[in-house]
Amino acid sequence: MGLVVTPQARTELQKSIRHDRMRIVRPGAVITQDVRPDRLNLIVDDSGRLVAARCG
């Protein structure tokens, strides 16, 4: 936690976890409510800093 999620950081994260199905959720963002157990949601604050990660 605390990582600023830049496009480069996202690419590095995808490589390190060997998974490419992820989305960045920003404050106030409208997102679909479909549940996908194989998707990683990266929740960031207003500055783009990672505050949580959840599957779904």
PDB file with SEQRES, HELIX, SHEET and CRYST1 records, atoms N, CA, C and O in Angstrom:
SEQRES   1 A   56  MET GLY LEU VAL VAL THR PRO GLN ALA ARG THR GLU LEU          
SEQRES   2 A   56  GLN LYS SER ILE ARG HIS ASP ARG MET ARG ILE VAL ARG          
SEQRES   3 A   56  PRO GLY ALA VAL ILE THR GLN ASP VAL ARG PRO ASP ARG          
SEQRES   4 A   56  LEU ASN LEU ILE VAL ASP ASP SER GLY ARG LEU VAL ALA          
SEQRES   5 A   56  ALA ARG CYS GLY                                              
HELIX    1 AA1 PRO A    7  ILE A   17  1                                  11    
SHEET    1 AA1 3 MET A  22  VAL A  25  0                                        
SHEET    2 AA1 3 LEU A  40  VAL A  44  1                                        
SHEET    3 AA1 3 LEU A  50  CYS A  55 -1                                        
CRYST1    1.000    1.000    1.000  90.00  90.00  90.00 P 1           1          
ATOM      1  N   MET A   1       0.841  -1.168   0.000  1.00  0.00           N  
ATOM      2  CA  MET A   1       0.000   0.000   0.000  1.00  0.00           C  
ATOM      3  C   MET A   1       0.895   1.243   0.000  1.00  0.00           C  
ATOM      4  O   MET A   1       2.046   1.203   0.434  1.00  0.00           O  
ATOM      5  N   GLY A   2       0.344   2.319  -0.487  1.00  0.00           N  
ATOM      6  CA  GLY A   2       1.106   3.553  -0.534  1.00  0.00           C  
ATOM      7  C   GLY A   2       1.764   3.815  -1.876  1.00  0.00           C  
ATOM      8  O   GLY A   2       2.227   4.928  -2.125  1.00  0.00           O  
ATOM      9  N   LEU A   3       1.818   2.816  -2.748  1.00  0.00           N  
ATOM     10  CA  LEU A   3       2.408   2.959  -4.068  1.00  0.00           C  
ATOM     11  C   LEU A   3       1.557   3.903  -4.909  1.00  0.00           C  
ATOM     12  O   LEU A   3       0.331   3.785  -4.920  1.00  0.00           O  
ATOM     13  N   VAL A   4       2.188   4.837  -5.613  1.00  0.00           N  
ATOM     14  CA  VAL A   4       1.459   5.672  -6.558  1.00  0.00           C  
ATOM     15  C   VAL A   4       1.294   4.846  -7.829  1.00  0.00           C  
ATOM     16  O   VAL A   4       2.278   4.416  -8.431  1.00  0.00           O  
ATOM     17  N   VAL A   5       0.051   4.627  -8.230  1.00  0.00           N  
ATOM     18  CA  VAL A   5      -0.240   3.743  -9.355  1.00  0.00           C  
ATOM     19  C   VAL A   5      -0.161   4.533 -10.663  1.00  0.00           C  
ATOM     20  O   VAL A   5      -1.132   5.157 -11.092  1.00  0.00           O  
ATOM     21  N   THR A   6       1.006   4.489 -11.275  1.00  0.00           N  
ATOM     22  CA  THR A   6       1.240   5.096 -12.584  1.00  0.00           C  
ATOM     23  C   THR A   6       1.069   3.997 -13.636  1.00  0.00           C  
ATOM     24  O   THR A   6       1.004   2.820 -13.280  1.00  0.00           O  
ATOM     25  N   PRO A   7       0.997   4.351 -14.910  1.00  0.00           N  
ATOM     26  CA  PRO A   7       0.931   3.304 -15.936  1.00  0.00           C  
ATOM     27  C   PRO A   7       2.112   2.329 -15.839  1.00  0.00           C  
ATOM     28  O   PRO A   7       1.939   1.125 -16.028  1.00  0.00           O  
ATOM     29  N   GLN A   8       3.299   2.844 -15.546  1.00  0.00           N  
ATOM     30  CA  GLN A   8       4.473   1.985 -15.410  1.00  0.00           C  
ATOM     31  C   GLN A   8       4.334   1.064 -14.201  1.00  0.00           C  
ATOM     32  O   GLN A   8       4.654  -0.121 -14.292  1.00  0.00           O  
ATOM     33  N   ALA A   9       3.863   1.587 -13.077  1.00  0.00           N  
ATOM     34  CA  ALA A   9       3.681   0.764 -11.876  1.00  0.00           C  
ATOM     35  C   ALA A   9       2.646  -0.321 -12.127  1.00  0.00           C  
ATOM     36  O   ALA A   9       2.805  -1.451 -11.666  1.00  0.00           O  
ATOM     37  N   ARG A  10       1.591   0.014 -12.854  1.00  0.00           N  
ATOM     38  CA  ARG A  10       0.559  -0.986 -13.173  1.00  0.00           C  
ATOM     39  C   ARG A  10       1.156  -2.108 -14.021  1.00  0.00           C  
ATOM     40  O   ARG A  10       0.900  -3.284 -13.760  1.00  0.00           O  
ATOM     41  N   THR A  11       1.943  -1.758 -15.024  1.00  0.00           N  
ATOM     42  CA  THR A  11       2.579  -2.761 -15.876  1.00  0.00           C  
ATOM     43  C   THR A  11       3.498  -3.658 -15.062  1.00  0.00           C  
ATOM     44  O   THR A  11       3.487  -4.877 -15.236  1.00  0.00           O  
ATOM     45  N   GLU A  12       4.289  -3.073 -14.181  1.00  0.00           N  
ATOM     46  CA  GLU A  12       5.193  -3.856 -13.340  1.00  0.00           C  
ATOM     47  C   GLU A  12       4.413  -4.774 -12.408  1.00  0.00           C  
ATOM     48  O   GLU A  12       4.810  -5.918 -12.189  1.00  0.00           O  
ATOM     49  N   LEU A  13       3.312  -4.284 -11.861  1.00  0.00           N  
ATOM     50  CA  LEU A  13       2.477  -5.097 -10.984  1.00  0.00           C  
ATOM     51  C   LEU A  13       1.876  -6.270 -11.753  1.00  0.00           C  
ATOM     52  O   LEU A  13       1.854  -7.394 -11.252  1.00  0.00           O  
ATOM     53  N   GLN A  14       1.392  -6.016 -12.958  1.00  0.00           N  
ATOM     54  CA  GLN A  14       0.829  -7.090 -13.779  1.00  0.00           C  
ATOM     55  C   GLN A  14       1.867  -8.178 -14.036  1.00  0.00           C  
ATOM     56  O   GLN A  14       1.549  -9.365 -13.976  1.00  0.00           O  
ATOM     57  N   LYS A  15       3.087  -7.785 -14.319  1.00  0.00           N  
ATOM     58  CA  LYS A  15       4.155  -8.758 -14.559  1.00  0.00           C  
ATOM     59  C   LYS A  15       4.493  -9.534 -13.296  1.00  0.00           C  
ATOM     60  O   LYS A  15       4.692 -10.747 -13.348  1.00  0.00           O  
ATOM     61  N   SER A  16       4.560  -8.845 -12.165  1.00  0.00           N  
ATOM     62  CA  SER A  16       4.990  -9.507 -10.927  1.00  0.00           C  
ATOM     63  C   SER A  16       3.957 -10.490 -10.400  1.00  0.00           C  
ATOM     64  O   SER A  16       4.319 -11.503  -9.801  1.00  0.00           O  
ATOM     65  N   ILE A  17       2.659 -10.205 -10.617  1.00  0.00           N  
ATOM     66  CA  ILE A  17       1.638 -11.137 -10.132  1.00  0.00           C  
ATOM     67  C   ILE A  17       1.155 -12.078 -11.239  1.00  0.00           C  
ATOM     68  O   ILE A  17       0.321 -12.952 -11.004  1.00  0.00           O  
ATOM     69  N   ARG A  18       1.691 -11.886 -12.450  1.00  0.00           N  
ATOM     70  CA  ARG A  18       1.342 -12.721 -13.604  1.00  0.00           C  
ATOM     71  C   ARG A  18      -0.165 -12.739 -13.851  1.00  0.00           C  
ATOM     72  O   ARG A  18      -0.777 -13.789 -14.049  1.00  0.00           O  
ATOM     73  N   HIS A  19      -0.725 -11.561 -13.832  1.00  0.00           N  
ATOM     74  CA  HIS A  19      -2.170 -11.420 -14.025  1.00  0.00           C  
ATOM     75  C   HIS A  19      -2.430 -10.060 -14.647  1.00  0.00           C  
ATOM     76  O   HIS A  19      -1.876  -9.054 -14.203  1.00  0.00           O  
ATOM     77  N   ASP A  20      -3.265 -10.025 -15.664  1.00  0.00           N  
ATOM     78  CA  ASP A  20      -3.481  -8.741 -16.339  1.00  0.00           C  
ATOM     79  C   ASP A  20      -4.896  -8.197 -16.203  1.00  0.00           C  
ATOM     80  O   ASP A  20      -5.192  -7.120 -16.721  1.00  0.00           O  
ATOM     81  N   ARG A  21      -5.767  -8.911 -15.523  1.00  0.00           N  
ATOM     82  CA  ARG A  21      -7.139  -8.421 -15.368  1.00  0.00           C  
ATOM     83  C   ARG A  21      -7.235  -7.597 -14.086  1.00  0.00           C  
ATOM     84  O   ARG A  21      -7.463  -8.134 -13.002  1.00  0.00           O  
ATOM     85  N   MET A  22      -7.059  -6.312 -14.228  1.00  0.00           N  
ATOM     86  CA  MET A  22      -7.151  -5.422 -13.071  1.00  0.00           C  
ATOM     87  C   MET A  22      -7.707  -4.081 -13.517  1.00  0.00           C  
ATOM     88  O   MET A  22      -7.640  -3.718 -14.692  1.00  0.00           O  
ATOM     89  N   ARG A  23      -8.253  -3.358 -12.562  1.00  0.00           N  
ATOM     90  CA  ARG A  23      -8.732  -2.012 -12.848  1.00  0.00           C  
ATOM     91  C   ARG A  23      -8.389  -1.109 -11.677  1.00  0.00           C  
ATOM     92  O   ARG A  23      -8.291  -1.542 -10.529  1.00  0.00           O  
ATOM     93  N   ILE A  24      -8.211   0.153 -12.005  1.00  0.00           N  
ATOM     94  CA  ILE A  24      -7.917   1.161 -10.996  1.00  0.00           C  
ATOM     95  C   ILE A  24      -9.225   1.873 -10.670  1.00  0.00           C  
ATOM     96  O   ILE A  24      -9.921   2.351 -11.566  1.00  0.00           O  
ATOM     97  N   VAL A  25      -9.553   1.939  -9.387  1.00  0.00           N  
ATOM     98  CA  VAL A  25     -10.789   2.575  -8.935  1.00  0.00           C  
ATOM     99  C   VAL A  25     -10.412   3.853  -8.188  1.00  0.00           C  
ATOM    100  O   VAL A  25      -9.803   3.817  -7.119  1.00  0.00           O  
ATOM    101  N   ARG A  26     -10.789   4.968  -8.780  1.00  0.00           N  
ATOM    102  CA  ARG A  26     -10.494   6.280  -8.195  1.00  0.00           C  
ATOM    103  C   ARG A  26     -11.698   6.787  -7.408  1.00  0.00           C  
ATOM    104  O   ARG A  26     -12.822   6.355  -7.666  1.00  0.00           O  
ATOM    105  N   PRO A  27     -11.488   7.696  -6.452  1.00  0.00           N  
ATOM    106  CA  PRO A  27     -12.610   8.246  -5.686  1.00  0.00           C  
ATOM    107  C   PRO A  27     -13.668   8.856  -6.611  1.00  0.00           C  
ATOM    108  O   PRO A  27     -13.348   9.627  -7.516  1.00  0.00           O  
ATOM    109  N   GLY A  28     -14.914   8.504  -6.370  1.00  0.00           N  
ATOM    110  CA  GLY A  28     -16.008   9.046  -7.156  1.00  0.00           C  
ATOM    111  C   GLY A  28     -16.206   8.409  -8.517  1.00  0.00           C  
ATOM    112  O   GLY A  28     -17.099   8.807  -9.265  1.00  0.00           O  
ATOM    113  N   ALA A  29     -15.380   7.420  -8.846  1.00  0.00           N  
ATOM    114  CA  ALA A  29     -15.486   6.778 -10.155  1.00  0.00           C  
ATOM    115  C   ALA A  29     -16.757   5.939 -10.243  1.00  0.00           C  
ATOM    116  O   ALA A  29     -17.175   5.314  -9.268  1.00  0.00           O  
ATOM    117  N   VAL A  30     -17.351   5.939 -11.410  1.00  0.00           N  
ATOM    118  CA  VAL A  30     -18.494   5.076 -11.673  1.00  0.00           C  
ATOM    119  C   VAL A  30     -17.938   3.774 -12.234  1.00  0.00           C  
ATOM    120  O   VAL A  30     -17.264   3.767 -13.264  1.00  0.00           O  
ATOM    121  N   ILE A  31     -18.227   2.674 -11.548  1.00  0.00           N  
ATOM    122  CA  ILE A  31     -17.724   1.374 -11.995  1.00  0.00           C  
ATOM    123  C   ILE A  31     -18.878   0.395 -12.122  1.00  0.00           C  
ATOM    124  O   ILE A  31     -19.922   0.556 -11.491  1.00  0.00           O  
ATOM    125  N   THR A  32     -18.675  -0.610 -12.938  1.00  0.00           N  
ATOM    126  CA  THR A  32     -19.693  -1.648 -13.070  1.00  0.00           C  
ATOM    127  C   THR A  32     -19.734  -2.462 -11.789  1.00  0.00           C  
ATOM    128  O   THR A  32     -18.726  -2.586 -11.093  1.00  0.00           O  
ATOM    129  N   GLN A  33     -20.883  -3.008 -11.482  1.00  0.00           N  
ATOM    130  CA  GLN A  33     -21.050  -3.784 -10.252  1.00  0.00           C  
ATOM    131  C   GLN A  33     -20.952  -5.283 -10.501  1.00  0.00           C  
ATOM    132  O   GLN A  33     -21.252  -6.077  -9.609  1.00  0.00           O  
ATOM    133  N   ASP A  34     -20.535  -5.682 -11.702  1.00  0.00           N  
ATOM    134  CA  ASP A  34     -20.376  -7.104 -11.962  1.00  0.00           C  
ATOM    135  C   ASP A  34     -19.227  -7.653 -11.124  1.00  0.00           C  
ATOM    136  O   ASP A  34     -18.178  -7.022 -10.997  1.00  0.00           O  
ATOM    137  N   VAL A  35     -19.437  -8.819 -10.565  1.00  0.00           N  
ATOM    138  CA  VAL A  35     -18.415  -9.440  -9.720  1.00  0.00           C  
ATOM    139  C   VAL A  35     -17.604 -10.397 -10.575  1.00  0.00           C  
ATOM    140  O   VAL A  35     -18.148 -11.315 -11.188  1.00  0.00           O  
ATOM    141  N   ARG A  36     -16.304 -10.173 -10.609  1.00  0.00           N  
ATOM    142  CA  ARG A  36     -15.390 -11.037 -11.347  1.00  0.00           C  
ATOM    143  C   ARG A  36     -14.301 -11.471 -10.383  1.00  0.00           C  
ATOM    144  O   ARG A  36     -13.383 -10.700 -10.106  1.00  0.00           O  
ATOM    145  N   PRO A  37     -14.382 -12.680  -9.870  1.00  0.00           N  
ATOM    146  CA  PRO A  37     -13.393 -13.143  -8.893  1.00  0.00           C  
ATOM    147  C   PRO A  37     -11.957 -13.109  -9.416  1.00  0.00           C  
ATOM    148  O   PRO A  37     -11.006 -13.076  -8.635  1.00  0.00           O  
ATOM    149  N   ASP A  38     -11.806 -13.119 -10.746  1.00  0.00           N  
ATOM    150  CA  ASP A  38     -10.464 -13.122 -11.332  1.00  0.00           C  
ATOM    151  C   ASP A  38      -9.937 -11.718 -11.620  1.00  0.00           C  
ATOM    152  O   ASP A  38      -8.882 -11.572 -12.237  1.00  0.00           O  
ATOM    153  N   ARG A  39     -10.655 -10.686 -11.181  1.00  0.00           N  
ATOM    154  CA  ARG A  39     -10.220  -9.304 -11.423  1.00  0.00           C  
ATOM    155  C   ARG A  39      -9.692  -8.693 -10.129  1.00  0.00           C  
ATOM    156  O   ARG A  39     -10.287  -8.858  -9.064  1.00  0.00           O  
ATOM    157  N   LEU A  40      -8.580  -7.993 -10.234  1.00  0.00           N  
ATOM    158  CA  LEU A  40      -8.002  -7.283  -9.099  1.00  0.00           C  
ATOM    159  C   LEU A  40      -8.384  -5.811  -9.212  1.00  0.00           C  
ATOM    160  O   LEU A  40      -8.086  -5.164 -10.217  1.00  0.00           O  
ATOM    161  N   ASN A  41      -9.041  -5.285  -8.186  1.00  0.00           N  
ATOM    162  CA  ASN A  41      -9.408  -3.875  -8.125  1.00  0.00           C  
ATOM    163  C   ASN A  41      -8.383  -3.146  -7.261  1.00  0.00           C  
ATOM    164  O   ASN A  41      -8.186  -3.486  -6.095  1.00  0.00           O  
ATOM    165  N   LEU A  42      -7.743  -2.158  -7.834  1.00  0.00           N  
ATOM    166  CA  LEU A  42      -6.781  -1.341  -7.103  1.00  0.00           C  
ATOM    167  C   LEU A  42      -7.479  -0.042  -6.730  1.00  0.00           C  
ATOM    168  O   LEU A  42      -7.792   0.767  -7.603  1.00  0.00           O  
ATOM    169  N   ILE A  43      -7.723   0.163  -5.452  1.00  0.00           N  
ATOM    170  CA  ILE A  43      -8.421   1.354  -4.981  1.00  0.00           C  
ATOM    171  C   ILE A  43      -7.371   2.398  -4.617  1.00  0.00           C  
ATOM    172  O   ILE A  43      -6.486   2.150  -3.799  1.00  0.00           O  
ATOM    173  N   VAL A  44      -7.486   3.575  -5.243  1.00  0.00           N  
ATOM    174  CA  VAL A  44      -6.506   4.638  -5.017  1.00  0.00           C  
ATOM    175  C   VAL A  44      -7.197   5.871  -4.448  1.00  0.00           C  
ATOM    176  O   VAL A  44      -8.408   6.042  -4.593  1.00  0.00           O  
ATOM    177  N   ASP A  45      -6.407   6.731  -3.797  1.00  0.00           N  
ATOM    178  CA  ASP A  45      -6.949   7.982  -3.266  1.00  0.00           C  
ATOM    179  C   ASP A  45      -6.841   9.077  -4.326  1.00  0.00           C  
ATOM    180  O   ASP A  45      -6.473   8.803  -5.468  1.00  0.00           O  
ATOM    181  N   ASP A  46      -7.158  10.301  -3.951  1.00  0.00           N  
ATOM    182  CA  ASP A  46      -7.144  11.421  -4.900  1.00  0.00           C  
ATOM    183  C   ASP A  46      -5.783  11.664  -5.538  1.00  0.00           C  
ATOM    184  O   ASP A  46      -5.703  12.197  -6.645  1.00  0.00           O  
ATOM    185  N   SER A  47      -4.720  11.278  -4.852  1.00  0.00           N  
ATOM    186  CA  SER A  47      -3.377  11.489  -5.399  1.00  0.00           C  
ATOM    187  C   SER A  47      -2.882  10.297  -6.213  1.00  0.00           C  
ATOM    188  O   SER A  47      -1.755  10.313  -6.709  1.00  0.00           O  
ATOM    189  N   GLY A  48      -3.713   9.262  -6.356  1.00  0.00           N  
ATOM    190  CA  GLY A  48      -3.311   8.083  -7.119  1.00  0.00           C  
ATOM    191  C   GLY A  48      -2.554   7.061  -6.303  1.00  0.00           C  
ATOM    192  O   GLY A  48      -2.006   6.104  -6.849  1.00  0.00           O  
ATOM    193  N   ARG A  49      -2.519   7.259  -4.992  1.00  0.00           N  
ATOM    194  CA  ARG A  49      -1.794   6.348  -4.097  1.00  0.00           C  
ATOM    195  C   ARG A  49      -2.688   5.164  -3.733  1.00  0.00           C  
ATOM    196  O   ARG A  49      -3.849   5.343  -3.365  1.00  0.00           O  
ATOM    197  N   LEU A  50      -2.140   3.961  -3.839  1.00  0.00           N  
ATOM    198  CA  LEU A  50      -2.870   2.731  -3.547  1.00  0.00           C  
ATOM    199  C   LEU A  50      -3.240   2.669  -2.070  1.00  0.00           C  
ATOM    200  O   LEU A  50      -2.379   2.781  -1.197  1.00  0.00           O  
ATOM    201  N   VAL A  51      -4.542   2.488  -1.801  1.00  0.00           N  
ATOM    202  CA  VAL A  51      -5.012   2.400  -0.417  1.00  0.00           C  
ATOM    203  C   VAL A  51      -5.622   1.037  -0.106  1.00  0.00           C  
ATOM    204  O   VAL A  51      -5.746   0.668   1.061  1.00  0.00           O  
ATOM    205  N   ALA A  52      -6.009   0.276  -1.152  1.00  0.00           N  
ATOM    206  CA  ALA A  52      -6.585  -1.053  -0.937  1.00  0.00           C  
ATOM    207  C   ALA A  52      -6.540  -1.833  -2.242  1.00  0.00           C  
ATOM    208  O   ALA A  52      -6.456  -1.257  -3.326  1.00  0.00           O  
ATOM    209  N   ALA A  53      -6.596  -3.138  -2.118  1.00  0.00           N  
ATOM    210  CA  ALA A  53      -6.678  -4.029  -3.277  1.00  0.00           C  
ATOM    211  C   ALA A  53      -7.678  -5.120  -2.934  1.00  0.00           C  
ATOM    212  O   ALA A  53      -7.618  -5.724  -1.863  1.00  0.00           O  
ATOM    213  N   ARG A  54      -8.600  -5.362  -3.861  1.00  0.00           N  
ATOM    214  CA  ARG A  54      -9.651  -6.357  -3.624  1.00  0.00           C  
ATOM    215  C   ARG A  54      -9.906  -7.152  -4.890  1.00  0.00           C  
ATOM    216  O   ARG A  54      -9.755  -6.637  -5.998  1.00  0.00           O  
ATOM    217  N   CYS A  55     -10.288  -8.394  -4.724  1.00  0.00           N  
ATOM    218  CA  CYS A  55     -10.725  -9.211  -5.857  1.00  0.00           C  
ATOM    219  C   CYS A  55     -12.192  -8.939  -6.112  1.00  0.00           C  
ATOM    220  O   CYS A  55     -12.949  -8.644  -5.187  1.00  0.00           O  
ATOM    221  N   GLY A  56     -12.586  -9.038  -7.359  1.00  0.00           N  
ATOM    222  CA  GLY A  56     -14.012  -8.887  -7.670  1.00  0.00           C  
ATOM    223  C   GLY A  56     -14.287  -8.051  -8.799  1.00  0.00           C  
ATOM    224  O   GLY A  56     -15.450  -7.853  -9.152  1.00  0.00           O  
TER     225      GLY A  56                                                      
END                                                                             
